[in-house]
Amino acid sequence: MATKTHTPAIPWQDRWNEPTIEALLKSMNEQHRRVTKTMMKEVHKLLESEPVLKYYDVSWNWTIHYAGIGLRGTDSLVMAYIVPDPVEGPLVCVPLTEDTLTALPRRRLTRFIREGIDTAKCAIHLFWAKWRPTSVGEAELIVDVIKRKRNILRTRMDEHNAERYGPKEADEAIAETV
């Protein structure tokens, strides 16, 4: 009678044991690991925010997300999700509101980025733009979208604070969020 041996799940799929980010990256092939590390480094530098690891059920399993800026008195917005899928390669998702979508300069965006935006599913008033970058160049294009999103949100936050608090108080509110 053959004995069955239990093979442990890859860290990305092991719901019950929270892995480290390094363990997630280690289970990826070299090219996917390089692309994912580049994304993480560039997003961290851009947003000055630490990555947070959360389990998002079987669709995304363990996922790294980065929070960004929020309006005064509100929670920070999630700026990007990076799913370190060791099988199909990294998946990057950037949730965009309709206002943010219309503010993006579509003609200046590459075909790779436009396709991710055009195929975005809309749920809960957010368009979930997704990409599977296969090169560092594609990862940098996605980081540019996150940068544009951050700039659009900052502009809107400045306008919101100016309307709500007046010029002097708006400057103080902005200083509090930085």
C-alpha positions as CSV (number, residue, x, y, z in Angstrom):
1,M,0.0,0.0,0.0
2,A,1.4,3.3,-1.0
3,T,1.8,6.0,1.6
4,K,0.6,9.5,0.8
5,T,3.0,12.3,1.6
6,H,1.8,15.7,2.3
7,T,3.4,18.3,0.1
8,P,3.2,21.8,1.7
9,A,1.3,24.4,-0.3
10,I,3.4,27.2,-1.9
11,P,3.4,30.2,0.5
12,W,1.2,32.2,-1.8
13,Q,-1.7,29.8,-1.5
14,D,-1.2,28.8,2.2
15,R,-4.1,30.7,3.8
16,W,-3.4,29.6,7.3
17,N,0.2,30.7,7.6
18,E,1.1,34.2,6.8
19,P,4.2,34.2,4.7
20,T,6.9,36.9,4.5
21,I,7.2,38.9,1.4
22,E,10.6,37.4,0.8
23,A,9.0,33.9,0.9
24,L,6.5,34.9,-1.7
25,L,9.1,36.3,-4.0
26,K,11.3,33.2,-3.5
27,S,8.6,30.9,-4.9
28,M,8.5,32.9,-8.2
29,N,10.8,32.3,-11.1
30,E,13.7,34.7,-11.6
31,Q,12.1,37.0,-14.2
32,H,8.9,37.3,-12.3
33,R,10.8,38.0,-9.1
34,R,12.8,40.7,-10.8
35,V,9.7,42.4,-12.2
36,T,7.8,42.1,-8.8
37,K,10.8,43.5,-6.9
38,T,11.1,46.4,-9.3
39,M,7.4,47.2,-8.9
40,M,7.6,47.1,-5.1
41,K,10.7,49.2,-5.0
42,E,9.4,51.9,-7.4
43,V,5.9,52.0,-5.7
44,H,7.5,52.2,-2.3
45,K,9.7,55.1,-3.4
46,L,6.8,56.9,-5.1
47,L,4.2,56.5,-2.3
48,E,6.6,56.4,0.7
49,S,4.3,53.7,2.1
50,E,5.2,50.3,3.5
51,P,3.8,47.3,1.7
52,V,1.0,45.5,3.6
53,L,0.4,41.8,3.1
54,K,-3.2,40.6,3.2
55,Y,-5.0,37.4,2.2
56,Y,-7.7,38.0,-0.4
57,D,-9.3,34.5,-0.7
58,V,-8.6,32.1,-3.6
59,S,-8.7,34.7,-6.4
60,W,-5.6,36.7,-5.2
61,N,-4.4,34.7,-2.2
62,W,-1.7,36.6,-0.4
63,T,-1.5,40.1,-1.9
64,I,0.8,43.1,-1.3
65,H,-1.0,46.4,-1.3
66,Y,0.1,49.9,-1.0
67,A,-2.0,52.7,0.6
68,G,-1.7,56.3,-0.5
69,I,-3.2,59.6,0.4
70,G,-6.7,60.2,1.7
71,L,-8.8,63.3,2.3
72,R,-8.6,64.8,5.8
73,G,-10.4,62.6,8.3
74,T,-10.7,59.6,5.9
75,D,-8.8,56.3,5.6
76,S,-6.0,56.2,3.1
77,L,-6.8,54.9,-0.3
78,V,-5.3,51.7,-1.7
79,M,-3.2,52.9,-4.6
80,A,-2.1,49.5,-5.9
81,Y,-2.3,45.7,-5.4
82,I,0.6,43.4,-6.4
83,V,-0.3,39.8,-6.5
84,P,2.9,37.7,-6.5
85,D,1.4,34.7,-8.4
86,P,4.2,32.2,-8.8
87,V,2.4,30.3,-11.5
88,E,1.2,32.9,-14.0
89,G,3.5,35.8,-12.9
90,P,2.8,39.0,-11.0
91,L,-0.6,40.7,-11.4
92,V,-0.8,44.4,-10.7
93,C,-4.2,46.0,-10.0
94,V,-4.8,49.7,-9.8
95,P,-8.3,50.7,-8.7
96,L,-9.4,53.9,-10.5
97,T,-12.5,56.0,-10.0
98,E,-14.4,57.4,-13.0
99,D,-13.0,60.9,-12.3
100,T,-9.5,59.6,-12.2
101,L,-10.0,57.6,-15.5
102,T,-11.3,60.7,-17.3
103,A,-8.3,62.8,-16.0
104,L,-5.7,60.4,-17.3
105,P,-4.1,61.5,-20.6
106,R,-5.2,58.5,-22.6
107,R,-3.3,59.5,-25.8
108,R,0.0,59.6,-23.9
109,L,-0.5,56.2,-22.4
110,T,1.0,53.1,-24.1
111,R,-1.1,50.4,-25.7
112,F,-0.2,48.0,-22.8
113,I,-1.5,50.5,-20.3
114,R,-4.6,51.4,-22.3
115,E,-5.6,47.8,-22.7
116,G,-5.4,47.3,-19.0
117,I,-7.7,50.3,-18.5
118,D,-10.0,49.4,-21.3
119,T,-10.6,45.9,-20.0
120,A,-11.1,47.1,-16.4
121,K,-14.1,45.7,-14.6
122,C,-16.3,48.2,-12.7
123,A,-17.4,47.2,-9.2
124,I,-18.3,49.4,-6.2
125,H,-17.8,52.6,-8.3
126,L,-14.2,51.6,-9.0
127,F,-12.6,50.4,-12.3
128,W,-10.1,47.6,-11.5
129,A,-7.4,48.0,-14.1
130,K,-5.1,45.0,-14.2
131,W,-1.9,44.1,-15.9
132,R,0.5,41.1,-15.9
133,P,3.9,42.8,-16.5
134,T,6.5,40.5,-18.0
135,S,9.4,43.0,-18.1
136,V,10.9,45.7,-16.0
137,G,9.8,48.2,-18.7
138,E,6.2,47.2,-18.4
139,A,6.4,47.4,-14.6
140,E,7.7,51.0,-14.9
141,L,4.8,51.9,-17.2
142,I,2.4,50.7,-14.5
143,V,4.3,52.7,-11.8
144,D,3.7,55.7,-14.1
145,V,-0.1,55.1,-13.9
146,I,0.2,54.9,-10.1
147,K,2.1,58.2,-10.1
148,R,-0.5,59.9,-12.3
149,K,-3.3,58.6,-10.0
150,R,-1.4,60.0,-7.0
151,N,-1.0,63.4,-8.7
152,I,-4.7,63.5,-9.7
153,L,-5.8,62.6,-6.1
154,R,-3.4,65.2,-4.6
155,T,-4.9,67.9,-6.9
156,R,-8.4,66.9,-5.9
157,M,-7.4,66.8,-2.2
158,D,-6.0,70.3,-2.5
159,E,-9.2,71.5,-4.2
160,H,-11.3,69.8,-1.5
161,N,-9.3,71.3,1.3
162,A,-9.4,74.8,-0.3
163,E,-13.2,74.7,-0.6
164,R,-13.8,73.3,2.8
165,Y,-11.2,75.1,5.0
166,G,-10.2,78.2,3.1
167,P,-6.6,78.9,1.9
168,K,-4.8,79.0,5.2
169,E,-6.6,76.0,6.7
170,A,-6.1,74.1,3.5
171,D,-2.4,74.5,3.7
172,E,-2.5,73.2,7.3
173,A,-4.6,70.3,6.3
174,I,-2.2,69.4,3.5
175,A,0.7,69.7,5.9
176,E,-1.0,67.2,8.2
177,T,-1.3,64.6,5.5
178,V,2.3,64.8,4.3
